[in-house]
């Protein structure tokens, strides 16, 4: 028996091909659908907030937009990024024709234990880098260093703990997830798939300073390497979420800190160097964990479709994660070639079903227009049935003798023609 061909092992950036229905145009069409769908989702979200602001009587700014305040305004900004997650997952499922979880990791899901371990690794490393940044000389005014108070800080922190992880995860799903896998559908090299998304990630934050752009580029490259090396987005999500939580938390602690328009792209060289050092140190810590923890890094690609229904001849149809070994059933009821099919009501394998009108056990009834000799007893169309133990089967004709005459037609068993 020939062995089925081995499936190619696909790394994370090649998972766009993890479907028997892969076509070269699917990643490109999916990118367009993600962009259009995201814009539509943001417009719907903004309309809902506009209606809510007018209904609650919030004051309007010069553009006619409700003034929600720093905390609510920041929540709206974070939500406007987080809505990209459902848009992207639906696109992976409908356009990519593969499980939505394959954009999370090679296992088809988000590995929560590994994510938790990465978060615990990121907290002390990035907190150390953030503490060093706070020691840098500040060029801000008095309002930037004024404590906002525990009630206001508590409300802001609660909002940030809920929405910042979603915002960070959304950016990772788009840049380290969809864009990297789209490039990986055409390019085998992980670096060729990772560098473009890192550049786009830095550009998406706007152009501030050269140092800020370089810091974001380092972030994108490290997150891209971690995603490829670990086979999933968990390490990159942990890095992004903890980094943003610390940054937003520091801003929320001071008066009007959340109202600032500054981003990471506006960082000076001292902050860029410290932030980059924290990112590289975290990457090294995760690499250290990987030497002591086994993680799935690849997924088996589906085998080529040789049959119009997706099966290799003589084998089961190709599955998304490989071919199930074993012969393809010959008979529609699942019998082995050369044996009677198993009756759907449960007869023994390889035997004929017991007919309600009295078929011989272990044999298959003949055709209604004439049975073959030795099969169906006493068929009305004739035949040469073989009796069990010389007795007639219920409903069959009288048993036959060796001469071809009915038994009992000559009581002595002698020749009745008178000769001899």
C-alpha positions in Angstrom: 0.0 0.0 0.0 1.5 3.3 -1.0 2.0 5.9 1.7 0.2 9.2 1.4 2.4 12.2 0.6 3.6 14.2 3.6 2.0 17.6 4.0 4.2 20.7 3.9 4.7 22.4 7.2 3.7 26.1 7.0 5.1 28.7 9.3 2.9 31.5 10.7 3.5 34.0 7.9 2.5 31.3 5.3 -0.9 30.4 6.8 -2.9 32.2 4.1 -2.3 29.0 2.2 -3.8 26.8 4.9 -6.9 26.0 2.9 -7.6 23.7 0.0 -9.4 26.6 -1.6 -6.4 28.9 -1.7 -6.2 31.1 -4.8 -3.6 33.8 -5.4 -6.2 36.5 -5.5 -7.8 35.8 -2.1 -5.2 37.6 0.1 -5.3 40.7 -2.2 -9.1 40.8 -2.3 -9.2 40.3 1.5 -6.9 43.3 2.0 -9.4 45.4 0.1 -12.3 44.0 2.0 -10.6 44.6 5.4 -9.9 48.3 4.4 -13.4 49.0 3.2 -15.0 47.1 6.1 -12.9 48.9 8.7 -13.9 52.3 7.3 -17.5 51.3 7.4 -17.3 50.0 10.9 -15.6 53.2 12.1 -18.3 55.4 10.5 -21.0 53.4 12.2 -19.2 53.7 15.5 -18.8 57.5 15.1 -22.5 57.9 14.2 -23.5 56.0 17.3 -21.4 58.2 19.5 -22.7 61.3 17.8 -26.3 60.4 18.5 -25.4 59.5 22.0 -23.6 62.8 22.6 -26.5 64.8 21.2 -29.0 62.8 23.3 -27.0 63.3 26.5 -26.5 67.0 25.8 -22.7 67.2 25.6 -21.4 70.5 24.4 -20.1 70.7 20.8 -16.7 71.8 19.6 -16.0 74.0 16.6 -16.6 71.1 14.2 -20.0 70.2 15.7 -18.7 67.1 17.4 -19.7 66.4 21.0 -17.1 67.2 23.6 -16.9 63.9 25.6 -14.0 64.9 27.7 -10.5 63.3 27.9 -11.5 59.9 29.3 -14.6 59.3 27.0 -12.7 60.8 24.1 -9.8 58.4 24.6 -12.3 55.5 24.9 -13.8 56.4 21.5 -10.3 56.5 20.0 -9.4 53.1 21.3 -12.7 51.6 20.2 -12.3 53.0 16.7 -9.2 50.8 16.4 -10.6 47.8 18.2 -13.5 47.4 15.8 -10.9 46.2 13.2 -10.7 42.8 15.0 -14.2 41.5 14.0 -13.8 42.9 10.5 -10.5 41.1 10.0 -11.7 37.8 11.4 -14.8 37.7 9.2 -12.6 38.5 6.2 -10.2 35.6 7.0 -13.2 33.3 7.2 -15.2 34.5 4.2 -12.6 35.6 1.8 -9.6 33.6 2.9 -11.8 30.4 3.2 -9.9 29.3 6.3 -10.6 29.2 10.0 -10.5 32.7 11.6 -8.3 31.4 14.4 -5.4 30.8 11.9 -4.6 34.5 12.1 -4.1 34.1 15.9 -1.6 31.2 15.8 -0.7 28.0 14.0 -2.9 26.1 16.4 -6.0 27.9 15.1 -6.6 29.7 18.4 -5.1 32.2 20.9 -2.9 30.3 23.3 -4.0 32.0 26.6 -1.4 30.4 28.9 1.4 31.5 26.6 -0.1 34.9 26.4 -0.3 35.2 30.2 3.4 34.1 30.5 4.4 36.8 27.9 2.4 39.4 29.8 4.2 38.5 33.1 7.5 38.8 31.2 6.7 42.1 29.7 5.5 43.9 32.8 8.8 44.2 34.7 10.9 44.7 31.6 8.8 47.5 30.2 8.1 49.1 33.6 11.8 49.4 34.1 12.1 51.2 30.7 9.2 53.4 31.5 10.7 54.3 34.9 13.9 55.4 33.2 11.9 57.6 30.9 10.2 59.3 33.8 13.6 60.3 35.1 14.4 62.2 32.0 14.2 66.0 32.2 10.8 67.3 31.2 10.1 70.3 29.1 6.4 70.3 29.9 4.5 72.9 31.9 3.0 72.8 35.3 -0.2 71.2 34.2 1.6 68.1 32.9 3.1 67.3 36.4 -0.1 68.0 38.4 -1.7 64.9 39.9 -5.2 64.3 38.7 -6.5 62.7 41.9 -7.5 59.1 42.7 -11.2 59.3 41.6 -10.4 60.5 38.1 -7.4 58.3 37.8 -9.4 55.2 38.9 -12.1 55.9 36.3 -9.5 56.4 33.6 -7.5 53.3 34.6 -10.6 51.1 34.6 -11.4 52.2 31.0 -7.8 51.7 29.9 -7.6 48.2 31.3 -10.6 47.1 29.3 -9.9 48.9 26.0 -6.2 49.2 25.6 -5.6 45.4 25.2 -8.3 45.4 22.5 -6.7 48.3 20.7 -3.2 46.7 20.9 -4.5 43.3 19.8 -6.3 44.9 16.8 -3.1 46.5 15.6 -1.3 43.2 15.9 -4.0 41.3 14.0 -3.7 43.9 11.2 0.1 44.4 10.9 1.7 41.2 12.3 -1.3 39.1 11.4 -3.1 39.9 8.1 -0.4 42.0 6.4 2.4 39.5 7.2 0.3 36.6 6.1 -0.7 38.4 2.9 3.0 38.9 2.0 3.8 35.4 3.1 1.3 34.0 0.6 3.7 35.0 -2.1 7.1 35.2 -0.2 8.7 32.3 1.7 11.2 34.4 3.6 9.9 35.5 7.1 11.9 38.7 6.8 10.5 39.5 3.4 7.0 39.2 5.0 7.9 41.1 8.2 9.8 44.2 7.0 6.9 45.7 4.9 4.4 45.4 7.8 7.0 47.1 10.2 7.4 50.0 7.8 3.6 50.4 7.4 3.2 50.1 11.2 5.6 53.0 11.8 4.0 55.1 9.0 0.5 54.5 10.4 1.4 56.4 13.5 2.2 59.5 11.6 5.5 61.3 10.9 6.9 63.1 14.0 10.6 62.7 14.5 13.2 60.5 12.9 13.9 58.9 16.3 10.2 58.2 16.8 9.9 56.6 13.5 13.0 54.5 14.2 11.5 53.4 17.5 8.3 52.3 15.9 10.2 50.4 13.2 12.2 48.5 15.8 8.9 47.7 17.6 7.4 46.4 14.3 10.5 44.3 13.5 10.7 42.7 16.9 7.0 42.0 17.1 7.2 40.5 13.6 10.1 38.2 14.6 8.4 37.1 17.8 5.2 36.2 15.8 7.2 34.1 13.3 9.4 32.5 16.0 6.5 31.6 18.4 4.0 30.7 15.7 1.4 33.2 16.9 0.5 36.7 17.9 0.5 36.2 21.7 4.0 37.5 22.4 3.5 40.6 20.2 0.1 41.3 21.7 1.6 41.1 25.2 4.4 43.5 24.3 2.0 46.0 22.6 -0.7 45.9 25.3 1.7 46.3 28.3 3.6 49.0 26.6 0.5 51.0 25.7 -1.0 50.5 29.2 2.0 51.9 30.9 2.1 54.9 28.5 -1.6 55.6 28.8 -1.5 55.1 32.6 1.2 57.7 33.0 -0.8 60.1 30.9 -4.0 59.4 32.8 -2.2 60.2 36.1 -1.7 63.9 35.2 -4.2 66.7 34.4 -5.1 66.7 30.7 -2.6 64.0 30.0 -5.1 61.9 28.0 -6.0 65.0 25.9 -2.5 65.3 24.5 -2.1 64.6 20.8 1.5 63.4 21.1 2.2 59.8 20.0 5.2 57.5 19.9 6.2 59.0 16.6 7.0 62.3 18.4 9.5 60.8 20.8 12.9 62.4 21.3 16.1 60.4 21.0 16.4 59.7 24.7 12.9 58.2 25.0 13.4 56.3 21.7 16.6 54.8 22.9 15.1 53.7 26.3 11.9 52.4 24.7 13.8 50.5 22.1 16.1 49.0 24.7 13.0 47.8 26.6 11.6 46.2 23.4 14.8 44.4 22.6 15.2 43.2 26.2 11.7 41.8 26.2 12.4 40.0 22.9 15.5 38.4 24.4 13.5 37.3 27.4 10.9 35.6 25.3 13.6 33.9 23.2 15.0 32.6 26.5 11.6 31.2 27.4 11.4 29.5 24.1 14.5 27.4 24.8 12.7 26.0 27.8 9.1 25.7 26.5 7.9 23.8 23.5 5.5 25.7 21.2 4.0 24.7 17.9 5.5 26.9 15.2 4.0 25.3 12.0 0.8 23.8 10.7 0.4 21.1 8.0 -0.7 22.4 4.7 -3.5 20.7 2.8 -2.4 18.3 0.1 -3.0 19.2 -3.6 -6.5 18.4 -4.9 -6.3 15.6 -7.4 -10.0 14.7 -7.5 -12.8 17.1 -8.3 -14.3 16.4 -4.9 -10.9 17.0 -3.1 -9.6 13.4 -2.7 -6.4 11.7 -3.8 -7.4 8.6 -5.8 -7.9 5.7 -3.5 -7.8 7.8 -0.4 -10.1 9.8 1.8 -10.7 13.5 0.7 -7.9 15.9 1.7 -8.4 17.5 5.1 -7.3 21.0 5.9 -4.7 19.5 8.3 -3.8 16.4 6.2 -5.2 13.3 4.6 -6.8 10.6 6.7 -5.2 7.2 5.8 -7.3 4.3 4.7 -9.0 3.1 1.5 -12.0 4.8 0.0 -15.1 2.7 0.4 -16.1 0.8 -2.8 -19.7 0.1 -2.1 -22.1 2.9 -1.1 -23.0 1.0 2.1 -19.3 0.8 3.1 -18.5 -2.8 2.2 -15.1 -4.2 1.1 -14.9 -5.0 -2.6 -16.0 -8.6 -3.3 -18.3 -8.9 -0.3 -21.9 -8.2 0.3 -22.7 -4.7 1.6 -23.6 -4.3 5.2 -27.3 -3.7 5.6 -28.2 -0.4 7.3 -30.1 -2.3 10.0 -27.0 -4.0 11.3 -26.1 -7.4 9.8 -22.7 -8.9 10.4 -20.0 -7.4 8.2 -19.4 -9.4 5.0 -22.8 -11.2 5.1 -26.1 -10.6 3.4 -29.0 -9.1 5.3 -31.7 -11.5 6.4 -34.6 -10.8 4.0 -38.0 -10.7 5.6 -39.2 -13.4 3.1 -36.6 -15.9 4.0 -33.2 -15.6 2.3 -30.5 -18.1 3.1 -28.2 -16.8 5.8 -24.7 -15.9 4.5 -25.9 -15.6 0.9 -27.1 -12.7 -1.2 -30.4 -12.9 -3.0 -30.4 -13.1 -6.7 -31.8 -10.7 -9.2 -35.6 -10.4 -9.4 -35.5 -11.5 -13.0 -33.7 -14.8 -12.4 -31.4 -15.9 -9.5 -28.1 -17.5 -10.0 -27.9 -21.2 -9.1 -26.9 -21.7 -5.5 -28.3 -18.4 -4.3 -32.0 -17.6 -3.8 -34.2 -20.6 -3.0 -37.4 -21.3 -4.9 -37.5 -18.1 -6.9 -40.7 -17.9 -9.0 -38.6 -17.4 -12.1 -36.8 -20.6 -11.6 -33.2 -21.5 -10.5 -31.3 -24.2 -8.9 -31.4 -23.4 -5.2 -29.2 -25.3 -2.8 -31.3 -26.5 0.3 -29.9 -26.3 3.8 -29.5 -29.9 5.1 -31.8 -31.2 2.4 -34.9 -29.4 3.6 -37.0 -26.8 1.8 -36.7 -23.3 2.9 -40.1 -21.8 4.0 -41.9 -20.6 0.9 -39.5 -22.4 -1.5 -40.2 -25.3 -3.8 -39.6 -28.9 -2.8 -36.0 -29.9 -2.3 -34.2 -31.3 -5.4 -32.5 -34.6 -5.8 -29.2 -35.3 -7.4 -30.9 -36.2 -10.7 -32.6 -32.9 -11.0 -36.1 -34.3 -10.1 -38.1 -33.4 -7.1 -37.3 -35.7 -4.2 -40.0 -38.2 -3.6 -41.1 -38.4 -7.3 -39.9 -42.1 -7.2 -40.2 -43.7 -3.9 -37.5 -46.2 -4.4 -35.0 -43.9 -5.9 -34.7 -46.3 -9.0 -34.9 -45.4 -12.7 -38.6 -45.3 -13.6 -38.1 -45.5 -17.4 -38.3 -49.3 -17.3 -34.9 -49.9 -18.7 -32.4 -52.2 -17.0 
